[in-house]
Amino acid sequence: MKTQRLWFLVHGWVSLPVWILFCFVCITGTIASVSHEITWLANPQARASNPEGLPAQPPSAWISAAQNALPEAQVTGVMRLDDYLVSVVLMASKDAPNTLVYVNPYTARVQEINHGLTFIGFMRSLHGWLLFPWQASYSIGYYLVSALSLLLLTSLVTGLVVHKKFWRSFHTPVLRRGQGLRILSGDWHRLAGVWSIWFIVIISATGVWYLAKAVMWHNDIPLESPPAPLVLSSLPVSADGTPLRMISVQQAVDIALQKMPALAPSWIAAPEHNRDYYRILGGNGAMFYDAYSSAVFINPWDGTIVSTQDPSLMGIVQRLPHLADPLHYGTFGGLASKLVWCFSGLVLSSLSISGFIVWYQRIFRRQRKKYQIPYYTGKTRPTGRNANSGETDWPIAGKQP
């Protein structure tokens, strides 16, 4: 019995000190998992309408449209999102270093220009590191959020120990209503916790990985090995000293597709300087991998392929970054998996609230018993310092909280 009580105390105290923060992180993560869909609903300019059934235009057409809209800005990257969302051309200028141009991928028409933080970026940042500043490759907020995964995992283990024969909740769920808030909250906490075991395992496991990744970032331990910058002496020089032109983005994409025909480009990064490469990142249809797991690095001067990245050739540590995000946010199965993750996130958020209610009710009952607070039946007046105060807020017999 003492062991059971100890497990219960551990289960409560690993959650209660941070239950508000944990609930906030759960809610923001739930919103972040469907932030693209919320943007689609709230902002018509983010929708990739295609009533005529046109095929998607090549990235060069998106870039051309963005350059026509902002001729003074330089293209730094192109992002391809889901079919029902616009493509995004990232541009930089002196006055606006982070500009997002929404381009319809089917008509190559600019629909919106954003110079600030979008709702999608805000929710991901708020959930990921609570908008704490980044300093020297680390953020206190990132550590704080990812460390919650350890508490979540501990709560799962201790909760299963405390809730004996928890598997009964699968075939005989109990949710008593009309018997008070404590009974309802306790039943919901146990029921939702058991049915969320699979989700808690995924979220806590990926959270532990994010914590490990933060430690590696902080200690300059690379997860991947991108190719070294081009040697300065290898850069081409024209006979008359005039600067040479790099190959176009579309040429780089075509070269990448020749090397990897199954590649679905999701991110195209332009060279940041004359020794940098074109980076063509995308998915290749592999289940549970993100849309950036495959990559081709291309020399921007002569079009040669310098390096490639294939999930099937990666080690375990190299694969984890590409598996964590789809499992953590539920993006691996499109809209269907996102909705499942959204609902599960709401249930997980309610666990912290219902757990606090159960804890509070237990503490209140314990304190009432300790100080022997009387119950006013209506037949006799209460005694004590409030006997003549005229107050009527005494507990009524049989109506315990």
C-alpha positions in Angstrom: 0.0 0.0 0.0 2.8 2.3 0.8 4.4 1.5 -2.5 1.2 2.3 -4.4 0.9 5.6 -2.6 4.5 6.4 -3.5 3.8 5.8 -7.2 0.8 8.0 -6.9 2.8 10.8 -5.3 5.4 10.6 -8.0 2.7 10.6 -10.7 1.3 13.8 -9.3 4.4 15.7 -8.5 6.1 15.2 -11.9 3.1 16.8 -13.5 1.7 19.4 -11.0 4.6 21.8 -10.9 4.4 22.4 -14.6 0.9 21.4 -15.5 0.0 24.9 -16.8 3.1 25.0 -19.0 2.5 21.4 -20.2 -1.1 22.2 -21.1 0.0 25.3 -22.9 2.7 23.4 -24.9 0.1 20.7 -25.7 -2.5 23.2 -27.0 0.1 25.1 -29.1 1.3 21.9 -30.5 -2.2 20.8 -31.4 -2.8 24.1 -33.2 0.7 23.8 -34.9 -0.2 20.4 -36.3 -3.0 21.9 -38.3 -1.6 25.4 -38.7 -1.5 25.1 -42.5 -5.1 24.1 -42.6 -6.2 26.9 -40.3 -4.3 29.3 -42.6 -6.2 27.8 -45.5 -9.5 28.5 -43.8 -8.7 32.0 -42.6 -6.7 33.3 -45.5 -8.1 32.8 -49.0 -4.8 34.1 -50.5 -3.1 31.0 -49.1 -5.3 28.6 -51.1 -4.1 27.1 -54.4 -7.3 27.3 -56.3 -7.3 25.4 -59.6 -10.8 25.3 -61.0 -9.6 24.5 -64.5 -7.5 21.5 -63.4 -4.2 22.9 -64.7 -0.9 21.0 -64.1 1.5 22.5 -61.6 3.9 25.1 -63.1 7.7 24.5 -62.8 9.5 26.3 -60.0 11.1 28.7 -62.5 7.6 30.1 -63.3 7.0 30.7 -59.5 10.4 32.5 -59.2 9.7 34.6 -62.3 6.4 35.7 -60.9 8.0 36.6 -57.5 10.8 38.5 -59.2 8.3 40.5 -61.3 6.5 41.5 -58.1 9.7 42.3 -56.2 12.4 43.1 -58.8 14.8 44.5 -56.1 14.8 41.4 -54.0 16.9 38.2 -54.4 15.5 34.7 -54.4 16.9 32.6 -51.5 14.6 29.6 -51.7 11.4 27.9 -52.9 9.1 25.9 -50.8 6.4 23.5 -52.2 3.6 22.7 -49.8 0.5 20.5 -50.0 -1.5 20.6 -53.2 -4.2 22.7 -51.8 -1.7 25.4 -50.5 0.3 28.0 -52.4 4.0 27.6 -53.1 6.3 30.0 -51.2 9.2 31.9 -52.8 11.6 33.2 -50.2 13.2 36.5 -51.0 15.6 38.9 -49.3 16.2 42.6 -49.8 17.9 45.3 -47.9 14.7 46.5 -46.2 13.0 43.1 -46.0 15.5 40.2 -45.4 12.7 37.7 -44.8 10.0 38.0 -47.4 7.5 35.2 -48.2 5.8 35.4 -51.6 2.7 33.3 -52.0 2.4 32.0 -55.6 -0.3 29.9 -57.0 1.5 26.8 -58.2 -0.9 26.2 -61.0 -1.3 29.7 -62.4 2.0 31.1 -61.3 0.2 34.2 -60.0 1.4 36.1 -56.9 -1.4 36.1 -54.3 0.2 37.6 -51.3 3.5 39.0 -50.0 4.4 38.6 -46.3 7.2 40.6 -44.8 6.8 39.3 -41.2 6.1 36.2 -39.1 3.2 34.2 -40.4 0.7 32.3 -38.3 2.3 29.0 -39.2 5.8 30.2 -38.2 4.5 31.8 -35.1 2.7 28.7 -33.8 5.7 26.4 -34.6 8.0 28.8 -32.8 5.7 29.3 -29.8 5.3 25.5 -29.4 8.9 24.6 -30.2 10.8 27.1 -28.0 8.2 29.5 -26.5 9.6 32.4 -28.5 12.7 32.4 -26.3 15.7 33.9 -28.1 18.4 31.7 -29.7 21.9 32.3 -28.5 25.0 30.4 -29.7 22.9 27.6 -31.3 20.6 27.0 -28.3 17.5 28.4 -26.7 16.4 28.0 -23.1 12.8 27.6 -24.3 13.8 24.8 -26.6 15.4 22.9 -23.7 12.4 23.7 -21.5 9.8 22.3 -23.9 11.8 19.2 -24.9 12.5 18.4 -21.3 8.8 18.1 -20.7 8.9 14.9 -22.6 10.8 13.3 -19.7 8.0 14.3 -17.3 5.4 13.1 -19.8 7.1 9.7 -20.0 7.4 9.4 -16.2 3.7 10.3 -15.9 2.8 7.6 -18.3 4.8 4.9 -16.4 3.6 5.9 -13.0 0.0 6.3 -14.2 -0.1 2.8 -15.5 1.3 1.5 -12.2 -1.3 3.5 -10.2 -4.2 2.6 -12.4 -4.3 -1.2 -11.8 -5.7 -3.3 -14.6 -5.8 -0.3 -16.9 -6.5 -2.5 -19.9 -10.1 -2.8 -18.8 -10.7 0.8 -20.0 -10.4 -0.6 -23.6 -13.3 -2.9 -23.4 -15.3 -1.6 -20.4 -14.8 2.2 -20.3 -16.2 4.0 -17.3 -17.3 7.6 -17.3 -19.6 8.4 -14.5 -21.7 11.6 -14.8 -23.9 13.3 -12.3 -21.7 12.2 -9.3 -19.6 15.4 -8.9 -16.7 17.0 -10.7 -14.0 14.9 -8.9 -15.6 11.6 -10.0 -16.1 12.8 -13.6 -12.6 14.2 -13.8 -11.0 11.1 -12.3 -12.9 8.8 -14.7 -12.0 11.0 -17.7 -8.3 11.2 -16.6 -8.0 7.4 -16.4 -10.0 6.7 -19.6 -8.3 9.4 -21.7 -4.9 8.4 -20.4 -5.3 4.7 -21.3 -6.7 5.5 -24.8 -3.8 7.9 -25.3 -1.0 5.5 -24.4 0.1 5.2 -28.1 0.0 8.9 -28.6 1.9 9.7 -25.3 4.6 7.2 -26.3 5.1 8.9 -29.7 5.1 12.4 -28.4 7.4 11.7 -25.5 9.8 9.6 -27.6 10.1 12.3 -30.3 10.4 14.9 -27.5 13.3 13.0 -26.0 14.9 13.1 -29.4 14.5 16.9 -29.7 16.1 17.2 -26.3 19.1 15.1 -27.5 19.3 17.1 -30.6 19.4 20.3 -28.6 22.4 19.0 -26.6 24.1 18.0 -29.9 23.5 21.5 -31.4 24.8 23.1 -28.2 28.0 21.1 -28.4 28.5 21.5 -32.1 28.0 17.8 -32.9 26.8 17.6 -36.5 23.9 15.3 -37.4 24.5 15.4 -41.1 27.6 16.0 -43.2 26.9 18.5 -46.0 29.6 18.9 -48.7 32.4 21.3 -48.0 32.3 24.6 -49.8 33.8 24.8 -53.3 37.5 25.4 -53.4 38.1 29.0 -54.4 40.7 28.0 -57.0 38.1 25.8 -58.7 35.7 28.6 -59.4 35.4 29.4 -63.1 36.8 32.7 -64.4 36.1 34.2 -67.8 39.0 35.3 -70.0 38.0 38.9 -69.9 37.3 39.0 -66.2 33.5 39.4 -66.4 31.5 37.4 -63.9 30.0 34.1 -65.1 26.4 33.2 -64.6 25.2 30.3 -62.5 22.9 27.7 -63.9 19.2 28.5 -63.3 17.0 27.0 -60.6 15.1 25.0 -63.2 18.2 23.5 -64.6 19.3 22.5 -61.1 15.9 20.9 -60.5 16.1 19.0 -63.8 19.6 17.7 -62.9 18.3 16.5 -59.5 15.4 14.7 -61.0 17.7 13.0 -63.5 19.7 11.6 -60.6 16.6 10.8 -58.4 13.5 10.4 -60.6 11.3 9.6 -57.5 12.3 12.9 -55.9 9.4 15.3 -55.1 11.1 18.6 -54.5 9.8 20.5 -51.4 12.6 22.9 -50.7 15.0 24.5 -53.2 17.7 26.6 -51.7 19.7 28.9 -53.9 23.5 29.3 -53.3 24.2 31.9 -50.6 27.6 32.7 -52.0 29.8 31.8 -55.0 31.2 28.7 -53.2 27.8 27.4 -52.1 25.6 24.8 -53.9 22.1 24.4 -55.1 20.3 22.2 -52.5 17.3 20.3 -53.8 15.5 18.6 -51.0 12.3 16.5 -51.1 10.6 13.3 -50.3 10.7 10.1 -52.3 7.5 8.5 -51.1 9.0 6.7 -48.1 6.5 6.3 -45.3 7.0 8.3 -42.1 9.9 10.3 -43.6 9.6 14.1 -43.9 9.5 16.0 -47.1 13.3 16.8 -46.9 14.8 13.4 -46.4 16.3 13.1 -49.9 18.6 15.8 -51.2 20.9 16.6 -54.1 23.7 19.1 -53.9 24.6 20.6 -57.2 27.6 22.8 -58.3 25.9 26.0 -59.5 28.6 26.8 -62.0 28.9 23.6 -64.1 25.8 21.6 -62.9 27.7 18.6 -61.5 26.3 16.7 -58.6 28.5 17.0 -55.7 26.6 14.9 -53.1 23.3 13.1 -52.6 21.3 12.1 -49.5 19.1 9.0 -49.6 17.2 7.7 -46.5 17.9 4.1 -47.5 21.7 4.8 -47.1 21.5 6.7 -43.8 22.5 5.5 -40.4 20.0 5.5 -37.5 21.1 8.8 -36.1 20.9 10.5 -39.6 17.3 9.1 -40.0 15.9 10.3 -36.7 15.7 14.0 -37.7 13.6 13.0 -40.8 11.3 10.7 -38.8 10.7 12.9 -35.7 8.7 15.7 -37.2 6.2 13.6 -39.2 5.6 11.5 -36.1 5.4 14.5 -33.7 3.1 16.6 -35.8 1.3 13.8 -37.7 2.1 15.1 -41.2 3.1 11.7 -42.6 -0.4 10.8 -43.8 -1.7 14.1 -45.0 -4.8 15.7 -43.8 -6.2 12.5 -42.2 -3.3 12.0 -39.9 -3.2 15.7 -39.0 -6.8 15.6 -37.9 -6.1 12.4 -35.8 -3.1 14.2 -34.2 -5.2 17.3 -33.6 -7.9 15.4 -31.7 -5.3 13.4 -29.8 -3.5 16.6 -28.8 -6.7 18.0 -27.4 -7.2 14.8 -25.4 -3.7 15.1 -24.1 -4.2 18.7 -23.1 -7.3 17.7 -21.2 -5.3 15.2 -19.2 -3.3 17.9 -17.5 -6.5 19.8 -16.6 -8.4 16.8 -15.3 -5.3 15.6 -13.4 -5.1 19.0 -11.6 -8.8 18.8 -10.7 -8.4 15.4 -9.2 -5.3 16.5 -7.3 -7.0 19.7 -6.0 -10.1 17.8 -4.9 -8.0 15.2 -3.0 -6.0 18.0 -1.3 -9.2 19.9 -0.4 -10.7 16.8 1.1 -7.6 16.0 3.0 -7.4 19.5 4.5 -11.1 19.4 5.4 -10.6 16.1 7.3 -7.4 17.4 9.0 -9.0 20.5 10.4 -12.4 18.8 10.9 -14.5 21.4 9.1 -18.1 20.8 10.2 -21.0 20.5 7.9 -24.0 22.7 8.5 -27.2 20.7 8.3 -29.6 23.6 8.8 -30.8 22.2 12.2 -28.1 23.8 14.3 -26.1 26.9 13.9 -22.4 26.5 13.1 -20.0 27.2 16.0 -16.7 29.1 16.0 -15.7 32.5 15.0 -18.3 32.8 12.2 -21.2 31.7 14.5 -22.7 35.2 14.7 -21.5 36.6 11.4 -24.6 35.8 9.5 -22.6 34.0 6.7 -24.4 31.2 4.9 -21.5 29.8 2.8 -21.0 26.7 5.1 -20.9 23.3 3.5 -24.2 21.5 3.5 -24.4 17.9 4.7 -24.3 15.4 1.9 -23.1 18.1 -0.6 -19.4 17.6 -0.2 -17.2 19.1 -2.9 
